[in-house]
Amino acid sequence: MLIKICGISTPETMDAAVEAGATHVGLVNFEASPRHVTLEAAASLRARVPAGVKVVLLTVNMAPTDLSRAVDLVQPDVLQFHGRETPDWLAKLRETLECEIWKAVGLRDQGTLERCRQWIGKADRILFDAPAKALPGGNGEAFDWQLLANHDHKMDWGLAGGLGPDNVAEAIRLTAAPLVDTSSGVETAPGQKNPALIQSFCEAVRGA
């Protein structure tokens, strides 16, 4: 079971996520987000992560030159895209970069699932999230997990959107998600991760 703690912004919470057993840790470089970290801060946090835990750098509609600088500075294992990036552009990145390419998709209805076929062979993983609002992600809202129940997935995927210690086991049982991603669900305020909640989330995932 893969566990991603996203939106980490301090050394203390990075250490807490690693110690709790997260397999992926997320760094957000998007100024509108309360979880935003500069690329320099992201690189510093990345340096704390031991081998075996993957670092995910989340971006939104980042210009190609800025993305190149971000990759050089942070050296992420995964690039996660939350904007209007096209399948063809991500396919080109996938061919030229050594890191994994993930695409977050706001899941509204069955039609969204059908349209996700365009990412097959273009991204390494689809991350199903709640539909975007003021922010493209991290809004703390879940969507209808029934949409994913018994769905025949054609590529690797993960589940995000409103997951926390109290509901992640139910989400896993209903969707059989191979990866779960939380951000606001382990916070006491926007952008303020809580080590105890991180630990509880990881324990709930393993218990499921």
MDTraj code that builds the backbone (N, CA, C; nanometers):
import mdtraj as md
import numpy as np

residues = "MET LEU ILE LYS ILE CYS GLY ILE SER THR PRO GLU THR MET ASP ALA ALA VAL GLU ALA GLY ALA THR HIS VAL GLY LEU VAL ASN PHE GLU ALA SER PRO ARG HIS VAL THR LEU GLU ALA ALA ALA SER LEU ARG ALA ARG VAL PRO ALA GLY VAL LYS VAL VAL LEU LEU THR VAL ASN MET ALA PRO THR ASP LEU SER ARG ALA VAL ASP LEU VAL GLN PRO ASP VAL LEU GLN PHE HIS GLY ARG GLU THR PRO ASP TRP LEU ALA LYS LEU ARG GLU THR LEU GLU CYS GLU ILE TRP LYS ALA VAL GLY LEU ARG ASP GLN GLY THR LEU GLU ARG CYS ARG GLN TRP ILE GLY LYS ALA ASP ARG ILE LEU PHE ASP ALA PRO ALA LYS ALA LEU PRO GLY GLY ASN GLY GLU ALA PHE ASP TRP GLN LEU LEU ALA ASN HIS ASP HIS LYS MET ASP TRP GLY LEU ALA GLY GLY LEU GLY PRO ASP ASN VAL ALA GLU ALA ILE ARG LEU THR ALA ALA PRO LEU VAL ASP THR SER SER GLY VAL GLU THR ALA PRO GLY GLN LYS ASN PRO ALA LEU ILE GLN SER PHE CYS GLU ALA VAL ARG GLY ALA".split()
xyz = np.array([
    [0.0849, -0.1194, 0.0000],
    [0.0000, 0.0000, 0.0000],
    [0.0879, 0.1237, 0.0000],
    [0.0646, 0.2136, -0.0949],
    [0.1446, 0.3357, -0.1064],
    [0.0727, 0.4500, -0.0357],
    [0.1500, 0.5272, 0.0423],
    [0.0946, 0.6371, 0.1215],
    [0.1698, 0.7643, 0.0875],
    [0.0972, 0.8666, 0.0443],
    [0.1590, 0.9955, 0.0133],
    [0.1074, 1.1018, 0.1090],
    [0.2002, 1.1689, 0.1759],
    [0.1682, 1.2848, 0.2579],
    [0.2109, 1.4060, 0.1779],
    [0.1161, 1.4870, 0.1367],
    [0.1454, 1.5983, 0.0454],
    [0.1416, 1.7321, 0.1199],
    [0.2085, 1.8305, 0.0607],
    [0.2047, 1.9652, 0.1156],
    [0.2919, 1.9827, 0.2386],
    [0.3998, 1.9070, 0.2472],
    [0.4917, 1.9199, 0.3603],
    [0.5757, 2.0464, 0.3423],
    [0.5927, 2.1211, 0.4515],
    [0.6632, 2.2489, 0.4390],
    [0.7651, 2.2746, 0.5493],
    [0.7793, 2.1822, 0.6437],
    [0.8756, 2.2011, 0.7521],
    [0.9593, 2.0750, 0.7714],
    [1.0811, 2.0905, 0.8242],
    [1.1628, 1.9714, 0.8519],
    [1.0953, 1.8755, 0.9496],
    [1.0267, 1.9302, 1.0493],
    [0.9638, 1.8467, 1.1512],
    [0.8565, 1.7565, 1.0910],
    [0.7737, 1.8120, 1.0052],
    [0.6667, 1.7303, 0.9478],
    [0.7207, 1.6371, 0.8392],
    [0.8283, 1.6750, 0.7730],
    [0.8915, 1.5825, 0.6792],
    [0.9431, 1.4606, 0.7545],
    [1.0111, 1.4852, 0.8663],
    [1.0610, 1.3733, 0.9465],
    [0.9462, 1.2880, 0.9993],
    [0.8367, 1.3537, 1.0386],
    [0.7218, 1.2802, 1.0913],
    [0.6609, 1.1891, 0.9852],
    [0.6509, 1.2371, 0.8614],
    [0.5951, 1.1563, 0.7537],
    [0.6829, 1.0355, 0.7245],
    [0.8121, 1.0568, 0.7226],
    [0.9050, 0.9459, 0.6975],
    [0.8971, 0.8439, 0.8098],
    [0.8985, 0.8921, 0.9333],
    [0.8943, 0.8016, 1.0482],
    [0.7629, 0.7248, 1.0566],
    [0.6538, 0.7859, 1.0091],
    [0.5232, 0.7205, 1.0139],
    [0.5076, 0.6131, 0.9072],
    [0.5977, 0.6116, 0.8100],
    [0.5931, 0.5083, 0.7075],
    [0.5388, 0.5516, 0.5733],
    [0.5339, 0.6822, 0.5481],
    [0.4902, 0.7288, 0.4160],
    [0.5867, 0.6781, 0.3094],
    [0.5326, 0.6359, 0.1966],
    [0.6169, 0.5917, 0.0851],
    [0.6475, 0.7067, -0.0098],
    [0.5630, 0.8124, -0.0047],
    [0.5801, 0.9303, -0.0890],
    [0.5556, 1.0554, -0.0044],
    [0.6361, 1.1572, -0.0270],
    [0.6183, 1.2855, 0.0414],
    [0.6101, 1.3949, -0.0644],
    [0.5112, 1.4844, -0.0491],
    [0.4836, 1.5828, -0.1517],
    [0.5242, 1.7238, -0.1122],
    [0.5833, 1.7946, -0.2074],
    [0.6230, 1.9343, -0.1911],
    [0.5482, 2.0162, -0.2955],
    [0.4822, 2.1228, -0.2512],
    [0.3983, 2.2038, -0.3391],
    [0.4704, 2.3325, -0.3763],
    [0.4936, 2.3529, -0.5054],
    [0.5485, 2.4793, -0.5535],
    [0.4410, 2.5488, -0.6365],
    [0.3527, 2.6190, -0.5653],
    [0.2398, 2.6885, -0.6268],
    [0.1998, 2.7986, -0.5299],
    [0.2275, 2.9233, -0.5659],
    [0.2206, 3.0338, -0.4709],
    [0.0815, 3.0553, -0.4113],
    [-0.0229, 3.0173, -0.4814],
    [-0.1580, 3.0383, -0.4299],
    [-0.1931, 2.9412, -0.3172],
    [-0.1138, 2.8377, -0.2998],
    [-0.1436, 2.7359, -0.1993],
    [-0.0853, 2.7736, -0.0637],
    [-0.1588, 2.7458, 0.0454],
    [-0.1023, 2.7670, 0.1791],
    [0.0116, 2.6700, 0.2102],
    [0.0336, 2.5736, 0.1236],
    [0.1397, 2.4748, 0.1423],
    [0.2601, 2.5018, 0.0520],
    [0.2592, 2.6176, -0.0127],
    [0.3659, 2.6529, -0.1069],
    [0.5016, 2.6592, -0.0379],
    [0.6016, 2.6013, -0.1026],
    [0.7406, 2.6188, -0.0621],
    [0.8201, 2.6619, -0.1847],
    [0.9177, 2.7476, -0.1624],
    [1.0051, 2.7874, -0.2722],
    [1.0851, 2.6669, -0.3198],
    [1.1426, 2.6771, -0.4374],
    [1.2230, 2.5668, -0.4878],
    [1.3446, 2.5435, -0.3997],
    [1.3997, 2.6513, -0.3458],
    [1.5147, 2.6367, -0.2570],
    [1.4755, 2.5626, -0.1289],
    [1.3596, 2.5989, -0.0729],
    [1.3116, 2.5293, 0.0463],
    [1.2775, 2.3840, 0.0145],
    [1.2203, 2.3609, -0.1023],
    [1.1886, 2.2243, -0.1440],
    [1.3149, 2.1399, -0.1547],
    [1.4202, 2.1987, -0.2086],
    [1.5468, 2.1255, -0.2215],
    [1.6034, 2.0909, -0.0841],
    [1.5895, 2.1832, 0.0107],
    [1.6382, 2.1580, 0.1462],
    [1.5587, 2.0462, 0.2128],
    [1.4270, 2.0476, 0.1955],
    [1.3437, 1.9418, 0.2513],
    [1.3725, 1.8078, 0.1839],
    [1.3949, 1.8138, 0.0558],
    [1.4227, 1.6926, -0.0195],
    [1.5485, 1.6228, 0.0340],
    [1.6441, 1.7023, 0.0766],
    [1.7705, 1.6467, 0.1255],
    [1.7530, 1.5657, 0.2536],
    [1.6404, 1.5842, 0.3236],
    [1.6147, 1.5108, 0.4480],
    [1.5557, 1.3725, 0.4228],
    [1.5122, 1.3477, 0.3009],
    [1.4365, 1.2260, 0.2716],
    [1.5306, 1.1092, 0.2448],
    [1.5152, 1.0013, 0.3175],
    [1.6051, 0.8869, 0.2969],
    [1.5716, 0.8102, 0.1700],
    [1.6674, 0.7309, 0.1270],
    [1.6443, 0.6426, 0.0127],
    [1.5285, 0.5496, 0.0447],
    [1.4479, 0.5235, -0.0555],
    [1.3323, 0.4360, -0.0360],
    [1.2019, 0.5096, -0.0208],
    [1.2092, 0.6408, 0.0084],
    [1.0900, 0.7257, 0.0130],
    [1.0970, 0.8199, -0.1061],
    [0.9903, 0.8252, -0.1845],
    [0.9910, 0.9051, -0.3062],
    [0.9410, 1.0469, -0.2801],
    [1.0101, 1.1420, -0.3409],
    [0.9745, 1.2833, -0.3287],
    [0.8943, 1.3257, -0.4510],
    [0.7767, 1.3835, -0.4252],
    [0.6858, 1.4274, -0.5310],
    [0.6839, 1.5808, -0.5313],
    [0.7135, 1.6404, -0.6450],
    [0.7056, 1.7860, -0.6598],
    [0.5792, 1.8202, -0.7369],
    [0.4904, 1.8945, -0.6714],
    [0.3615, 1.9308, -0.7313],
    [0.3708, 2.0695, -0.7933],
    [0.3290, 2.0810, -0.9196],
    [0.3285, 2.2091, -0.9896],
    [0.1942, 2.2301, -1.0593],
    [0.1679, 2.3562, -1.0947],
    [0.0431, 2.3920, -1.1634],
    [0.0765, 2.4861, -1.2787],
    [0.0597, 2.4376, -1.4018],
    [0.0799, 2.5204, -1.5210],
    [0.2154, 2.5911, -1.5205],
    [0.3184, 2.5222, -1.4791],
    [0.4521, 2.5806, -1.4730],
    [0.5128, 2.5909, -1.6126],
    [0.5758, 2.7039, -1.6420],
    [0.6416, 2.7238, -1.7707],
    [0.7562, 2.6243, -1.7867],
    [0.7854, 2.5810, -1.9103],
    [0.8906, 2.4807, -1.9318],
    [1.0261, 2.5190, -1.8734],
    [1.0661, 2.6458, -1.8864],
    [1.1958, 2.6858, -1.8325],
    [1.1972, 2.6778, -1.6798],
    [1.0862, 2.7174, -1.6176],
    [1.0761, 2.7088, -1.4717],
    [1.0741, 2.5629, -1.4261],
    [1.0087, 2.4791, -1.5031],
    [1.0020, 2.3372, -1.4674],
    [1.1409, 2.2744, -1.4743],
    [1.2158, 2.3118, -1.5751],
    [1.3515, 2.2592, -1.5879],
    [1.4364, 2.2986, -1.4677],
    [1.4245, 2.4238, -1.4248],
    [1.4988, 2.4695, -1.3074],
    [1.4526, 2.3941, -1.1829],
    [1.3220, 2.3718, -1.1710],
    [1.2679, 2.3008, -1.0556],
    [1.3238, 2.1594, -1.0467],
    [1.3287, 2.0911, -1.1583],
    [1.3809, 1.9548, -1.1602],
    [1.5287, 1.9536, -1.1230],
    [1.6028, 2.0482, -1.1753],
    [1.7460, 2.0547, -1.1453],
    [1.7715, 2.0810, -0.9974],
    [1.6914, 2.1701, -0.9373],
    [1.7125, 2.2069, -0.7971],
    [1.6642, 2.0997, -0.6997],
    [1.5442, 2.0496, -0.7225],
    [1.4793, 1.9612, -0.6248],
    [1.5129, 1.8137, -0.6477],
    [1.5384, 1.7764, -0.7725],
    [1.5663, 1.6366, -0.8052],
    [1.4543, 1.5442, -0.7561],
    [1.3298, 1.5718, -0.7960],
    [1.2184, 1.4887, -0.7486],
    [1.2193, 1.3504, -0.8122],
    [1.1589, 1.2573, -0.7420],
    [1.1366, 1.1246, -0.7999],
    [1.0117, 1.1234, -0.8864],
    [0.9197, 1.2165, -0.8553],
    [0.7917, 1.2250, -0.9255],
    [0.7581, 1.3723, -0.9483],
    [0.7088, 1.4033, -1.0677],
    [0.6486, 1.5338, -1.0956],
    [0.4983, 1.5136, -1.1033],
    [0.4246, 1.5883, -1.0223],
    [0.2780, 1.5776, -1.0205],
    [0.2186, 1.7062, -1.0756],
    [0.1360, 1.6931, -1.1790],
    [0.0808, 1.8091, -1.2489],
    [-0.0671, 1.8269, -1.2152],
    [-0.1025, 1.9496, -1.1787],
    [-0.2392, 1.9798, -1.1352],
    [-0.3064, 2.0847, -1.2217],
    [-0.2504, 2.1178, -1.3363],
    [-0.3062, 2.2265, -1.4161],
    [-0.3662, 2.1810, -1.5475],
    [-0.3471, 2.2632, -1.6492],
    [-0.4050, 2.2370, -1.7822],
    [-0.3040, 2.1702, -1.8748],
    [-0.2109, 2.0983, -1.8182],
    [-0.1090, 2.0325, -1.8993],
    [-0.1737, 1.9315, -1.9951],
    [-0.1213, 1.9232, -2.1153],
    [-0.1789, 1.8350, -2.2164],
    [-0.1126, 1.6976, -2.2132],
    [-0.1839, 1.5958, -2.2617],
    [-0.1234, 1.4624, -2.2675],
    [0.0045, 1.4593, -2.3506],
    [0.0064, 1.5296, -2.4636],
    [0.1241, 1.5258, -2.5497],
    [0.2451, 1.5876, -2.4809],
    [0.2230, 1.6973, -2.4056],
    [0.3360, 1.7606, -2.3385],
    [0.3910, 1.6702, -2.2290],
    [0.3026, 1.6080, -2.1531],
    [0.3492, 1.5180, -2.0486],
    [0.4199, 1.3965, -2.1087],
    [0.3741, 1.3528, -2.2247],
    [0.4409, 1.2406, -2.2909],
    [0.5838, 1.2774, -2.3283],
    [0.6046, 1.4007, -2.3735],
    [0.7403, 1.4455, -2.4080],
    [0.8277, 1.4519, -2.2834],
    [0.7697, 1.5022, -2.1735],
    [0.8460, 1.5066, -2.0481],
    [0.8823, 1.3660, -2.0023],
    [0.7887, 1.2761, -2.0173],
    [0.8111, 1.1377, -1.9738],
    [0.9254, 1.0728, -2.0511],
    [0.9424, 1.1159, -2.1758],
    [1.0493, 1.0607, -2.2587],
    [1.1854, 1.1193, -2.2236],
    [1.1861, 1.2443, -2.1741],
    [1.3129, 1.3137, -2.1535],
    [1.3597, 1.3173, -2.0082],
    [1.2676, 1.3019, -1.9137],
    [1.3035, 1.3089, -1.7723],
    [1.3111, 1.1696, -1.7117],
    [1.3934, 1.1551, -1.6097],
    [1.4079, 1.0260, -1.5443],
    [1.3019, 1.0022, -1.4365],
    [1.2359, 1.1103, -1.3920],
    [1.1368, 1.0949, -1.2854],
    [1.0019, 1.0496, -1.3416],
    [0.9170, 0.9991, -1.2508],
    [0.7817, 0.9613, -1.2891],
    [0.6978, 1.0860, -1.3162],
    [0.5951, 1.0693, -1.3992],
    [0.5025, 1.1773, -1.4325],
    [0.3627, 1.1361, -1.3864],
    [0.3051, 1.2160, -1.2954],
    [0.1681, 1.1923, -1.2489],
    [0.0788, 1.3067, -1.2935],
    [-0.0469, 1.2755, -1.3214],
    [-0.1457, 1.3778, -1.3562],
    [-0.2647, 1.3678, -1.2618],
    [-0.2938, 1.4777, -1.1945],
    [-0.4111, 1.4834, -1.1069],
    [-0.5335, 1.5218, -1.1894],
    [-0.6439, 1.4537, -1.1626],
    [-0.7680, 1.4757, -1.2366],
    [-0.8827, 1.4910, -1.1372],
    [-0.9596, 1.5975, -1.1510],
    [-1.0791, 1.6145, -1.0690],
    [-1.1897, 1.5239, -1.1209],
    [-1.2316, 1.4287, -1.0396],
    [-1.3276, 1.3272, -1.0850],
    [-1.4702, 1.3716, -1.0546],
    [-1.5429, 1.4085, -1.1599],
    [-1.6806, 1.4553, -1.1446],
    [-1.7837, 1.3466, -1.1690],
    [-1.7607, 1.2665, -1.2734],
    [-1.8624, 1.1705, -1.3143],
    [-1.7983, 1.0600, -1.3976],
    [-1.8821, 0.9703, -1.4460],
    [-1.8330, 0.8593, -1.5269],
    [-1.7634, 0.9081, -1.6531],
    [-1.8093, 1.0205, -1.7058],
    [-1.7471, 1.0760, -1.8251],
    [-1.6016, 1.1132, -1.8021],
    [-1.5710, 1.1616, -1.6817],
    [-1.4321, 1.1943, -1.6504],
    [-1.3456, 1.0693, -1.6568],
    [-1.3978, 0.9575, -1.6055],
    [-1.3223, 0.8329, -1.6108],
    [-1.2941, 0.7915, -1.7555],
    [-1.3925, 0.8079, -1.8408],
    [-1.3729, 0.7734, -1.9820],
    [-1.2663, 0.8622, -2.0451],
    [-1.2690, 0.9911, -2.0122],
    [-1.1714, 1.0839, -2.0706],
    [-1.0299, 1.0597, -2.0193],
    [-1.0186, 0.9930, -1.9062],
    [-0.8860, 0.9659, -1.8511],
    [-0.8052, 0.8691, -1.9373],
    [-0.8706, 0.8042, -2.0309],
    [-0.7976, 0.7147, -2.1200],
    [-0.6927, 0.7884, -2.2014],
    [-0.7100, 0.9199, -2.2185],
    [-0.6132, 0.9982, -2.2963],
    [-0.4752, 1.0020, -2.2305],
    [-0.4689, 0.9673, -2.1013],
    [-0.3410, 0.9731, -2.0307],
    [-0.2659, 0.8405, -2.0342],
    [-0.3273, 0.7360, -2.0872],
    [-0.2600, 0.6070, -2.0964],
    [-0.1368, 0.6208, -2.1851],
    [-0.0225, 0.5821, -2.1336],
    [0.1020, 0.5931, -2.2079],
    [0.1615, 0.7324, -2.2065],
    [0.0896, 0.8290, -2.1507],
    [0.1383, 0.9669, -2.1469],
    [0.1843, 1.0055, -2.0066],
    [0.1257, 0.9433, -1.9051],
    [0.1639, 0.9657, -1.7657],
    [0.1831, 0.8302, -1.6998],
    [0.2581, 0.8302, -1.5904],
    [0.2827, 0.7049, -1.5199],
    [0.1713, 0.6702, -1.4221],
    [0.1000, 0.7742, -1.3749],
    [-0.0063, 0.7495, -1.2780],
    [-0.1095, 0.8613, -1.2866],
    [-0.2368, 0.8244, -1.2731],
    [-0.3459, 0.9200, -1.2579],
    [-0.3785, 0.9296, -1.1096],
    [-0.3943, 1.0536, -1.0615],
    [-0.4332, 1.0747, -0.9229],
    [-0.5724, 1.1355, -0.9233],
    [-0.6705, 1.0563, -0.8822],
    [-0.8083, 1.1037, -0.8805],
    [-0.8315, 1.1896, -0.7565],
    [-0.8752, 1.3121, -0.7801],
    [-0.8959, 1.4097, -0.6738],
    [-1.0366, 1.4649, -0.6859],
    [-1.0776, 1.5428, -0.5857],
    [-1.2051, 1.6137, -0.5962],
    [-1.1922, 1.7228, -0.7021],
    [-1.3006, 1.7602, -0.7690],
    [-1.2941, 1.8677, -0.8676],
    [-1.2366, 1.9950, -0.8078],
    [-1.1602, 2.0679, -0.8884],
    [-1.0938, 2.1902, -0.8430],
    [-1.1946, 2.2971, -0.8015],
    [-1.1551, 2.3738, -0.7026],
    [-1.2319, 2.4915, -0.6614],
    [-1.1388, 2.6116, -0.6657],
    [-1.1244, 2.6810, -0.5520],
    [-1.0322, 2.7944, -0.5490],
    [-0.8900, 2.7485, -0.5761],
    [-0.8581, 2.6284, -0.5275],
    [-0.7289, 2.5672, -0.5532],
    [-0.7498, 2.4397, -0.6340],
    [-0.6500, 2.3993, -0.7148],
    [-0.6659, 2.2769, -0.7934],
    [-0.6663, 2.1508, -0.7096],
    [-0.6179, 2.1597, -0.5852],
    [-0.6176, 2.0462, -0.4949],
    [-0.5976, 2.0949, -0.3527],
    [-0.6032, 2.0018, -0.2574],
    [-0.5819, 2.0404, -0.1187],
    [-0.6981, 2.1153, -0.0568],
    [-0.8176, 2.0944, -0.1109],
    [-0.9350, 2.1654, -0.0597],
    [-1.0064, 2.0910, 0.0526],
    [-0.9612, 1.9711, 0.0814],
    [-1.0188, 1.8961, 0.1918],
    [-1.1562, 1.8382, 0.1647],
    [-1.1911, 1.8218, 0.0381],
    [-1.3221, 1.7691, 0.0035],
    [-1.3095, 1.6363, -0.0705],
    [-1.3942, 1.5426, -0.0342],
    [-1.3975, 1.4137, -0.1013],
    [-1.4954, 1.4194, -0.2188],
    [-1.4860, 1.3201, -0.3062],
    [-1.5834, 1.3056, -0.4138],
    [-1.6529, 1.1713, -0.3966],
    [-1.7394, 1.1360, -0.4891],
    [-1.8156, 1.0119, -0.4794],
    [-1.7253, 0.8937, -0.5130],
    [-1.6778, 0.8240, -0.4091],
    [-1.5880, 0.7116, -0.4314],
    [-1.6535, 0.5979, -0.5070],
    [-1.7868, 0.5944, -0.5094],
    [-1.8560, 0.4893, -0.5833],
    [-1.8198, 0.4909, -0.7316],
    [-1.7768, 0.6073, -0.7802],
    [-1.7372, 0.6160, -0.9205],
    [-1.6209, 0.5222, -0.9515],
    [-1.5395, 0.4929, -0.8508],
    [-1.4215, 0.4095, -0.8723],
    [-1.4431, 0.2645, -0.8306],
    [-1.5550, 0.2366, -0.7671],
    [-1.5814, 0.0999, -0.7225],
    [-1.5910, 0.0061, -0.8425],
    [-1.5065, -0.0943, -0.8445],
    [-1.5044, -0.1966, -0.9503],
    [-1.4661, -0.1423, -1.0876],
    [-1.4084, -0.0217, -1.0926],
    [-1.3652, 0.0324, -1.2217],
    [-1.2439, -0.0453, -1.2727],
    [-1.2414, -0.0709, -1.4024],
    [-1.1311, -0.1444, -1.4656],
    [-1.0233, -0.0436, -1.5070],
    [-0.9268, -0.0217, -1.4206],
    [-0.8217, 0.0766, -1.4464],
    [-0.7218, 0.0221, -1.5482],
    [-0.6811, 0.1085, -1.6395],
    [-0.5879, 0.0699, -1.7453],
    [-0.4468, 0.1225, -1.7210],
    [-0.4269, 0.1941, -1.6110],
    [-0.2946, 0.2439, -1.5761],
    [-0.2879, 0.2619, -1.4247],
    [-0.1679, 0.2812, -1.3737],
    [-0.1528, 0.3018, -1.2300],
    [-0.2292, 0.4266, -1.1870],
    [-0.2789, 0.4242, -1.0631],
    [-0.3611, 0.5357, -1.0187],
    [-0.3520, 0.5492, -0.8666],
    [-0.4081, 0.6577, -0.8162],
    [-0.4136, 0.6816, -0.6730],
    [-0.5368, 0.7629, -0.6396],
    [-0.5664, 0.7710, -0.5092],
    [-0.6863, 0.8383, -0.4613],
    [-0.6488, 0.9533, -0.3692],
    [-0.7055, 1.0712, -0.3948],
    [-0.6841, 1.1895, -0.3121],
    [-0.8195, 1.2567, -0.2908],
    [-0.8172, 1.3664, -0.2137],
    [-0.9392, 1.4440, -0.1968],
    [-1.0125, 1.4139, -0.0679],
    [-0.9876, 1.4939, 0.0351],
    [-1.0634, 1.4817, 0.1588],
    [-1.0340, 1.3596, 0.2426],
    [-0.9212, 1.2946, 0.2189],
    [-0.8868, 1.1752, 0.2969],
    [-0.8200, 1.2140, 0.4281],
    [-0.8578, 1.1444, 0.5342],
    [-0.7999, 1.1672, 0.6651],
    [-0.7984, 1.0382, 0.7438],
    [-0.7491, 1.0411, 0.8669],
    [-0.7423, 0.9191, 0.9477],
    [-0.8777, 0.8504, 0.9681],
    [-0.9861, 0.9272, 0.9679],
    [-1.1171, 0.8710, 1.0000],
    [-1.1875, 0.8058, 0.8816],
    [-1.1463, 0.8390, 0.7585],
    [-1.2205, 0.7857, 0.6440],
    [-1.1354, 0.7103, 0.5423],
    [-1.0034, 0.7090, 0.5601],
    [-0.9195, 0.6493, 0.4564],
    [-0.9396, 0.4983, 0.4465],
    [-0.9650, 0.4311, 0.5575],
    [-0.9876, 0.2860, 0.5501],
    [-1.1123, 0.2546, 0.4687],
    [-1.2176, 0.3310, 0.4899],
    [-1.3401, 0.3109, 0.4122],
    [-1.3152, 0.3351, 0.2638],
    [-1.2389, 0.4410, 0.2322],
    [-1.2082, 0.4720, 0.0928],
    [-1.1312, 0.3588, 0.0265],
    [-1.0369, 0.3004, 0.0992],
    [-0.9585, 0.1897, 0.0441],
    [-1.0471, 0.0674, 0.0218],
    [-1.1314, 0.0368, 0.1176],
    [-1.2194, -0.0806, 0.1039],
    [-1.3147, -0.0655, -0.0148],
    [-1.3619, 0.0553, -0.0377],
    [-1.4591, 0.0775, -0.1442],
    [-1.3943, 0.0813, -0.2822],
    [-1.2762, 0.1421, -0.2917],
    [-1.2144, 0.1651, -0.4232],
    [-1.0990, 0.0712, -0.4541],
    [-1.0426, 0.0044, -0.3528],
    [-0.9207, -0.0767, -0.3684],
    [-0.8050, 0.0077, -0.4205],
    [-0.7978, 0.1316, -0.3772],
    [-0.6919, 0.2217, -0.4221],
    [-0.5547, 0.1655, -0.3852],
    [-0.4601, 0.1657, -0.4799],
    [-0.3250, 0.1178, -0.4502],
    [-0.2385, 0.2246, -0.3844],
    [-0.2810, 0.3508, -0.3954],
    [-0.2099, 0.4640, -0.3354],
    [-0.3126, 0.5621, -0.2819],
    [-0.2901, 0.6123, -0.1606],
    [-0.3767, 0.7153, -0.1044],
    [-0.2920, 0.8373, -0.0700],
    [-0.3521, 0.9542, -0.0893],
    [-0.2807, 1.0812, -0.0792],
    [-0.3605, 1.1742, 0.0111],
    [-0.2956, 1.2268, 0.1136],
    [-0.3623, 1.3228, 0.2007],
    [-0.2794, 1.4490, 0.2160],
    [-0.3478, 1.5596, 0.2394],
    [-0.2804, 1.6864, 0.2671],
    [-0.3541, 1.7567, 0.3805],
    [-0.4686, 1.8182, 0.3487],
    [-0.5445, 1.8890, 0.4526],
    [-0.5971, 1.7941, 0.5598],
    [-0.6111, 1.6665, 0.5274],
    [-0.6637, 1.5699, 0.6228],
    [-0.5720, 1.5422, 0.7402],
    [-0.4478, 1.5888, 0.7325],
    [-0.3544, 1.5710, 0.8449],
    [-0.3038, 1.7076, 0.8931],
    [-0.3921, 1.8081, 0.8830],
    [-0.3574, 1.9437, 0.9248],
    [-0.4508, 1.9931, 1.0351],
    [-0.4004, 2.0830, 1.1181],
    [-0.4819, 2.1505, 1.2185],
    [-0.5288, 2.2860, 1.1687],
    [-0.4661, 2.3363, 1.0618],
    [-0.5029, 2.4599, 0.9926],
    [-0.4406, 2.4511, 0.8549],
    [-0.4908, 2.5283, 0.7569],
    [-0.4353, 2.5192, 0.6224],
    [-0.2833, 2.5363, 0.6199],
    [-0.2166, 2.4324, 0.5721],
    [-0.0722, 2.4374, 0.5609],
    [0.0029, 2.3950, 0.6849],
    [-0.0680, 2.3646, 0.7936],
    [-0.0018, 2.3288, 0.9194],
    [-0.0212, 2.1801, 0.9477],
    [0.0750, 2.1008, 0.9042],
    [0.0690, 1.9567, 0.9241],
    [0.0879, 1.9217, 1.0716],
    [0.0194, 1.8143, 1.1144],
    [0.0253, 1.7683, 1.2520],
    [0.0882, 1.6292, 1.2559],
    [0.2028, 1.6134, 1.3226],
    [0.2694, 1.4830, 1.3243],
    [0.1813, 1.3704, 1.3769],
    [0.0989, 1.3981, 1.4780],
    [0.0120, 1.2936, 1.5329],
    [-0.0919, 1.2488, 1.4305],
    [-0.1464, 1.3434, 1.3539],
    [-0.2436, 1.3075, 1.2508],
    [-0.1773, 1.2313, 1.1366],
    [-0.0547, 1.2689, 1.1041],
    [0.0197, 1.1950, 1.0014],
    [0.0370, 1.0498, 1.0445],
    [0.0747, 1.0295, 1.1707],
    [0.0927, 0.8945, 1.2232],
    [-0.0396, 0.8177, 1.2205],
    [-0.1475, 0.8833, 1.2616],
    [-0.2782, 0.8179, 1.2639],
    [-0.3236, 0.7797, 1.1238],
    [-0.2974, 0.8659, 1.0271],
    [-0.3358, 0.8365, 0.8892],
    [-0.2625, 0.7127, 0.8387],
    [-0.1318, 0.7081, 0.8602],
    [-0.0542, 0.5948, 0.8111],
    [-0.0973, 0.4651, 0.8798],
    [-0.1280, 0.4731, 1.0088],
    [-0.1745, 0.3538, 1.0791],
    [-0.3098, 0.3079, 1.0264],
    [-0.3970, 0.4039, 0.9945],
    [-0.5285, 0.3684, 0.9417],
    [-0.5170, 0.3012, 0.8054],
    [-0.4237, 0.3481, 0.7234],
    [-0.4023, 0.2868, 0.5923],
    [-0.3545, 0.1434, 0.6089],
    [-0.2564, 0.1243, 0.6931],
    [-0.2036, -0.0119, 0.7137],
    [-0.3090, -0.1028, 0.7750],
    [-0.3941, -0.0465, 0.8601],
    [-0.4999, -0.1258, 0.9213],
    [-0.6080, -0.1685, 0.8234],
    [-0.6217, -0.0934, 0.7154],
    [-0.7246, -0.1269, 0.6151],
    [-0.6857, -0.2479, 0.5323],
])
top = md.Topology()
chain = top.add_chain()
for i, resn in enumerate(residues, 1):
    res = top.add_residue(resn, chain, resSeq=i)
    for name in ("N", "CA", "C"):
        top.add_atom(name, md.element.get_by_symbol(name[0]), res)
traj = md.Trajectory(xyz[None], top)
